[in-house]
Amino acid sequence: MTCGPWRAVRLETSYARISDMRVDYDLSKSLDDVVVHVSVYTERSSGADARISIRSDSNLIFEKTVSVDSKGVAKADFHISEPKLWYPHGYGEQSLYTCEAVLASEGRDIHTCSKRIGFRRGELVQEPDEVGKTFFFRINGIDVFCGGSCWIPADSFTPRITKEKYRSWLQTMVDGYQVMIRYVRARSYT
């Protein structure tokens, strides 16, 4: 089984930290407007603030400092007009934005968390047809053929697989115009 420690083990302590950051969004049906909702979850952050920003490449699009509430959560909403959209390989650009949160207290940055996100409208289309109903995906208004494969763990000992090897296998999928990958965990039967 692929379980247990597989990298160096270390003990970390912190004064306060970001435990998670969630980025949700509402993309308009016309695809020209997106409202982004960022929630930053913290631990031991009484009296702290979170500076939340989003960038496209190196361009700062939004930045706001908000207080962490009594439950350890800081939230910010913002709006982007004419966002660069993310499309599956072969259907358009894979534009990504970087959302970052910096936890600060008494004028000192304590912890940083960032995530990359692509804005897109994805729909599963199931409409009646002559044999039952359709089953396909529509991304940003474009019907997408979702050819792909199942990804089975490459090795029972995950540290033996390098980043370069993973990248090579993923590049092979990209070169084959696979736009969907399903992860299949190895199972042990007794």
C-alpha positions in Angstrom: 0.0 0.0 0.0 1.1 3.5 -0.7 0.9 4.9 2.9 3.0 6.1 5.7 5.8 8.7 5.7 7.6 9.0 2.4 9.6 12.2 2.8 11.8 13.5 5.6 9.9 13.9 8.9 10.2 17.1 10.8 8.5 18.9 13.7 7.2 22.4 12.9 5.9 24.9 15.4 4.3 28.2 14.7 3.0 31.3 16.4 0.0 31.5 14.0 -0.6 30.0 10.6 -2.9 29.7 7.6 -4.3 26.1 7.7 -6.2 26.4 4.4 -7.4 28.8 1.8 -10.5 28.2 -0.3 -11.2 30.0 -3.6 -14.7 29.8 -5.0 -16.1 31.9 -7.9 -19.2 32.7 -9.8 -18.6 33.1 -13.6 -21.4 34.9 -15.4 -23.2 33.0 -18.2 -21.8 35.5 -20.7 -18.3 34.6 -19.4 -17.2 38.2 -19.2 -17.5 38.7 -15.4 -16.4 36.7 -12.4 -17.0 37.3 -8.7 -14.3 35.6 -6.6 -14.8 34.5 -3.0 -11.7 33.8 -0.9 -11.8 32.3 2.6 -8.6 32.0 4.6 -8.7 29.6 7.5 -6.2 30.2 10.3 -5.0 28.8 13.6 -3.9 30.8 16.7 -4.4 34.1 14.9 -6.3 36.3 17.4 -5.9 39.9 16.4 -4.2 39.1 13.1 -5.1 40.3 9.6 -5.0 38.6 6.2 -3.8 40.4 3.1 -5.5 38.7 0.2 -4.4 39.3 -3.4 -4.9 37.9 -6.9 -2.5 38.3 -9.8 -2.5 37.4 -13.5 1.1 36.8 -14.4 2.9 39.5 -12.5 0.0 42.0 -12.7 -1.8 42.8 -9.4 -5.6 42.7 -10.0 -6.9 42.9 -6.4 -5.5 43.3 -2.9 -7.4 43.8 0.3 -6.5 43.4 4.0 -9.2 41.9 6.2 -9.4 41.0 9.9 -9.5 37.4 11.0 -12.8 36.8 12.8 -13.3 35.1 16.1 -13.5 31.7 14.3 -10.1 32.2 12.7 -11.5 33.0 9.2 -10.8 36.0 7.0 -13.0 36.5 3.9 -12.8 38.7 0.9 -14.9 39.0 -2.3 -13.8 40.8 -5.5 -14.8 41.2 -9.1 -12.9 40.7 -12.3 -14.2 42.0 -15.6 -13.2 40.2 -18.8 -11.3 37.4 -17.0 -8.8 35.3 -19.0 -10.5 31.9 -19.1 -9.1 28.4 -18.7 -9.8 25.8 -21.4 -8.9 22.1 -21.7 -5.8 21.3 -23.8 -6.6 21.8 -27.5 -9.6 24.1 -26.9 -7.8 27.3 -25.9 -5.4 28.7 -23.3 -5.0 27.4 -19.8 -4.9 30.8 -18.2 -4.2 30.7 -14.5 -4.4 33.3 -11.7 -2.4 33.3 -8.4 -4.4 33.9 -5.3 -2.3 34.7 -2.2 -3.0 35.2 1.5 -0.5 36.6 3.9 -1.2 36.4 7.6 0.2 39.4 9.5 0.2 40.5 13.1 1.6 43.6 14.6 3.0 44.7 11.3 4.9 41.4 10.7 4.2 38.8 8.0 3.8 35.5 9.8 2.7 33.0 7.1 1.9 32.9 3.4 -0.3 30.6 1.4 -1.0 30.7 -2.4 -3.0 28.8 -4.9 -3.3 28.9 -8.7 -6.8 28.9 -10.1 -8.4 28.9 -13.6 -11.8 30.4 -14.2 -14.1 28.4 -16.4 -17.8 27.4 -16.7 -18.1 23.6 -16.8 -21.4 21.8 -17.5 -22.4 18.2 -17.7 -24.9 18.1 -20.6 -27.5 15.4 -20.3 -30.4 16.0 -22.7 -32.9 13.4 -24.1 -31.8 11.9 -27.4 -32.9 8.9 -29.6 -31.1 6.3 -27.3 -31.7 7.8 -23.9 -29.8 10.9 -23.0 -26.5 12.6 -23.9 -23.5 12.6 -21.6 -20.8 15.1 -22.4 -19.1 18.2 -21.0 -19.4 21.8 -22.2 -16.5 24.1 -21.0 -17.0 27.9 -21.5 -19.8 27.2 -24.1 -17.7 24.7 -26.1 -18.6 21.0 -26.3 -15.5 19.0 -25.3 -14.6 15.5 -26.2 -13.2 14.1 -23.0 -10.8 11.4 -24.1 -8.4 10.4 -21.4 -7.0 7.6 -19.3 -6.9 6.2 -15.8 -3.9 7.0 -13.7 -2.7 4.2 -11.6 0.0 4.8 -9.0 3.3 4.5 -10.8 5.1 2.7 -8.0 4.3 1.3 -4.7 7.1 3.3 -3.2 6.2 6.9 -4.2 9.6 8.4 -3.4 11.1 6.5 -6.3 9.1 8.5 -8.8 10.8 11.8 -9.6 9.1 15.0 -10.6 10.7 14.7 -14.0 9.2 11.2 -14.5 5.7 12.5 -13.5 6.1 15.4 -15.9 7.2 13.1 -18.7 4.1 10.9 -18.2 1.8 13.9 -18.0 3.4 15.4 -21.1 2.7 12.1 -23.0 -1.0 12.5 -22.1 -1.0 16.1 -23.2 0.7 15.2 -26.5 -2.0 12.6 -27.0 -4.7 15.2 -26.5 -6.1 13.6 -23.4 -8.2 16.2 -21.5 -9.4 14.0 -18.7 -7.5 11.8 -16.2 -9.0 9.6 -13.6 -6.9 8.6 -10.6 -7.3 5.0 -9.6 -5.9 4.0 -6.2 -4.2 0.6 -6.0 -6.2 -1.8 -3.8 -5.0 -4.7 -1.7 -7.3 -7.8 -1.7 -6.9 -10.5 0.9 
